[in-house]
Structure formats: structure tokens, C-alpha cells
Amino acid sequence: MKEFWRNFARNRGAVVGLAILLGVLALALLAPLLYPGSPWDMAGMPFAPPGEMGMLLGTDSLGRDVAAGIAHGARVSLLVGAVSTVVALVIGVSLGAFAGYLGGWADDVVMRFTEFFQTIPSFVLAILLVAIFTPTIGSIVFAIAVVSWPPVARVVRAEFLSLRSREFVQASEVLGKSRLSIVFGDILPNALSPIVVLASLMVASAILLESALSFLGLGDPNMMSWGFLIGSGRSVIRIAWWMSVFPGIAIFLTVLSLNLVGEGLSDALNPRLTRNRGGKA
């Protein structure tokens, strides 16, 4: 574990990204304490610029506190990003492990099924699913998970294809272990490194996708989100730029931090690749 953190800390960008991500998490957790009222409540005069009337980031067209919206929106964005990623990982890891370990017709069926989902643009499919099931947090999580699992399945399949012929797998088969035990007890732990890195990038993609859906009016109408804040300020951006700019900065910093953390995890989990890059440089 010490070596892991040592390798992670060598990537300064990853350390900065982790600090930003922890700040966003703290904001999401402390939102009810910092802004105990509902973010939908009127807090001042409409279009109050940042710093006036005690509003740190100003107010929107209905007098709602933009800072309160960003704080409460962080909870929604992180929740959707984390839960949809977990669901996508469960689906992708299960199918990818099944295809990679069994091979043959099972591999062909799973890969054709995966390719079917990848032929449809993910954003279009997400819009379609949310529109069909009506916009709620649950439908948004489901839609994002459905469009996010195919890359996971491909990565896991590739790892299993390379690991299933190793000696420790053959030894487990000789000992009479069940296929389920071999897949999830022996092979999967050795294939976690790329999955962990991919998961951090998937959370970032899920946050972007949720924000895009909310921007288009397909977010949960009962939940404040960053995409909704940007969408509500697009028509008045010339007179109230802060309505769209500050939520946009929040999305940018969160997605950037997750990508930096993902790069740091890659360096920490694959130190040989990092040394090779350093040697070539």
C-alpha cells in the first residue's frame, strides 16, 4: 500500500486532481449544512451579481442562490456518476469475464451483443431511454449504465483472455474449483488494475452525460443539477453570465480531477509502464 501511494504521489497532476475531487466531495457532503434551505427557494433579488446581497456567486432569474444550487447539484452529479458506474461495472465485468474465460460461442455471442450497443451513439441512446421512462434519478442512472458497460466488457474480456491460460488458473482447475470461483476468486483480482482506472474515467463521463441530459431538460425535475443551472442561464448569458459560468467551472474541475486521478491510478497500478515512459523520455 505504501508503494502504491508513493507511485501515485509521483504524479503531481494526480495529487492536484485528488485534492480537487476531495474538495468537491466535501462540498457535496456539507451542502445541507452550508445551505440548509432548498436550492429552489428564492434567496434574493433576481440577477444579483456575485458578491451582492450576500450572495457569493449571485442569483438566477428567479432569485435563487447559484452557490446553493452548485453545492446541492454536486450531490446529484456525484451520486449519478458513482451509482451508474457501479451498475455498468457489474454488467460489464460479468459479461466480459464470462466471454473471456469461456471463449468459443459464448465469446462470440457476448461480443456481438456488445457491438450492437456500440453501434448506437451513446448520447442518443441515453436520451431515448430517459425519454421513454420519464426523467428521474433512477431512469438517468439506468440510461447512463446501459450506454457505459460495453467498454468495460471489452477490457475485462481482453484481460481474461490473457490470464485464463496462466499456471495459477490451470492449477485451480486441476484442484476442482468451480468456474465461478476461478473467475471471481482467481482471475478477476489479477485483472482489477485496468478496471479501477477505467472506473474513474467512467464516473467523469457519467457526470458529463448527466449534465448534458439536464441541460436539455431531461434531468430529474425535483433535483438540482449542474446541467440544469447551465441550461437555465443560457438565454440570459449576456446579462447574467455567472448563472452558466460557475456551474460550468464546477463540471470542468470535477471531470478534470477524475481524469487526473485516473492517470495517477494508472501510474500507481502499473509502475513498470511509468518507468518505461520515463526511460524513453
N, C-alpha and C positions, 0 to 999 in steps of 0.2 A: 504493500500500500504506500509506503514511503517513497519507493522508487516511482510509483505511478504519479504521485503529486509532484515529485521532483521533475519528472519529464513534462508534466503539464505546465509547471511554473516556468519552464524554459521558453515557452511560447508566450511572449508578453501580450500579444493580442488576445490570447485566450484568457489571461488573467484579467485584462480590462473587460472583456466580454462577460466573464463570470461576475465581476463587480457590478456591471450594469444590470445583469439579469437578477442578481440578488436585490438590487435596488427596486426593480420592477416588482419582484415578488413581495418585498416589504410594503410597497405602496398598495398592492392588491390586498394584502392581509390587514393593513391598518386603515383601509378605506372607510370602514364603518366608524372608526374612532376619529379619523381626521375630518370626515364629512358624514356625521351621523344621520342627517336627513336624507330624503330621497333625492337622487340626482335629477329627477324630473320636476322637482319643486322650483318655483320662481324664487330667486335669491337676490335680485336687484333689478335695476332698470335694464331694458333690452339694449344690446350692442354697447355695453360698457367696456371700454378698452382695458387691457391688462393693467393692474395696479390701481385702478379707480374703484371707489366704493368698497374697498377692502377685498376686491376680487383679484386674486393673484394672476389668473390667466384670462380675466374678463368674463363677460356673459354672452349668451347667444341671442337669437332673435326673440326669444320668449323670456329672457331674463334669467335663464338657468346658468349656474356656475360651471364654466368649462372645466376648471380644475377638478371639481367633484365628478363630472362626467368622465374625465380621464382616469381618475382613481378607481371608480366603480367599473369602468369599462375594462380596466386591466384584469379584474377578476374574471370577467366573462371571456376575454380573449385567451387568457392563460388556461382557464378551465376547458374551453372548447379545444384548444391546441393540445392539452395533455390527454384529455379523455379520448378524443378522436385518434390520436397517435397510438394509445394503448389498444384500442379496438382494432386499428389497422395492423398493429404488430401481431396481435393474436391471430387474425385471419391470415396475414402474410407468412408468418413463421410456421403456422400449422400446415398450410398448403405447400410452402417451399420445402419444408422438411419432409413431408410426405412424398413429394415429387423427386427430391434429390436422393433420398435413401432407397426408395423402391425402384426408381428408374422405369424403363420399358414403357408399357402402355399408360401406366399411372402418370409418369412424367409427361408424356405427350398430351394427355387429357388436361392436366393442370396447366401446362404451358399454353395450350390453345385457349383455355378459359381465361387465362391471364391476358393473353394478346387481345382477346375480344374487348376487355375493359380498356386496354391501352389504345385501341383504335378510335375510341370516342374521346374528344377533348375533355379533360378532367373538369374544367370550369363549367363547360356546357352541361355535363352530366350532373354536376353538383346543383346547378340552377334548376335543372329538370326535377331532380329528386326533392329538393326543398319546396318547389312549387307544387308538386304532387301531394306531399304530406303536410302542407301548410307550414309556415315558418315558426319553428320553436327551437329551443336549445337542443332538444332531443333529435329533431329531424336534421338540424345543421350538423351535429356530431355524426349522425349516421351517414349523411351525404359525404362529408369530408373523409370519413373512414373508408367508404366504398371506393372513392377515387384515389386513395392513398396506399392501399395494400399491394398493388401489383409490383412496384419496385422492390418492396420487402421480400415478396415471394421469390423474385428472381435472384436477389442477393443471397438469400438463405439456401435456395436450390444450388447455386454455384458452390457455396461453402460445403454443403453436404456431399455434393458430387466429388469434391476433392478429399473429403475426410472419411467417406464410407469405406475406402479400401485400406485405411491405416491399420496398423497392427493392433491397437487397443480396441478397435471396433471388431476385428476378427476374433480377438480373444474373448470379448463379451458374447459374441455369437457362439463360440465353442462352449462357453460356460452355460449356455442355455437361457440367457436372458431374453425377455420378451422384446419384440420390436419397439414397443412403446418405451420401454426402459432404456434401450440402446439409443433411440432417437433423442429423447428428452433428458436422459441421465448421463449419457456419454458423449454424444456428438454435439448437441446444442451448446453445452458450456464452452466448448472449444471454438464455437462459431459466433460467440457473443460480440467480439470486438467490432466488426463492421456493422452489426445490428445496432449497437449502442450509438455509434457515430451517426448512422442513418436516422435513428430516432430523434436526435437533437435537431437535425435538419428538417425532419417531418413536422416537428412542432412549429418551427418557423413558417413552413409552407402552409400549415393549417391555420395559423394566425392570419396570414395574408389572405387566405381563401375566405375565412370567416369575415374579415374586414371588407372584402370585395362584395360578398353577399349582402352584408348590412348596408354597404354604400348604395347598392341597387334597390334597397327596400325589402330585402328578403331575410332580414335578421329577426330575432325574437322581439316583437313589439313591446314586451314587458321588461326587457333587459337593455340597459345602456351599453353601448359598444363603441369602440373607436371608429369603426366604419360608418356607423350611424352619425357620429359627430361630424365627420368629414363630409358626408353626404348632405347633412342639414345646412352646412355652411358654404356649399359650392355656389349657390345662387347669389350669395351676398359677399363673395370673397373680396371684392373691391373695397367694400366699406367695413367689413369685419373679418380681416384676414386671419385673426387668431382662432376663429372657430374651426378652421380646417388645418392650419399650420401646426398647432400644438398637438392635436391627435395624430397628425401625420408624423411628427417627430417621435412620438411615443411608439408608433408602429415601427418606424425606421430603427430606432435604438434597440427595441426588443428583438426584431428579426436579425439585426446585425450582431447582437450579443449572442444569440443562439448559434449563428453560423461560426462566430469566433470560438465559442465553446466547443462546437463540433470539430473544428480544426484542431483545437487543443486535445480533445479526447483521442482523435486520430493519432496525434503525435505520441500521446502517453501510452496508448494501447499497442502502437506499432513503432517502438523506438528504433528498430533497425531501418525502417524506411526514412525516419528523420535523420539518422546518421548518414545514410546513403545520399540524401539530398544535400546534407552539409558537406560531405566529401566531394561531391560533384561541383558544388559552388566554390 
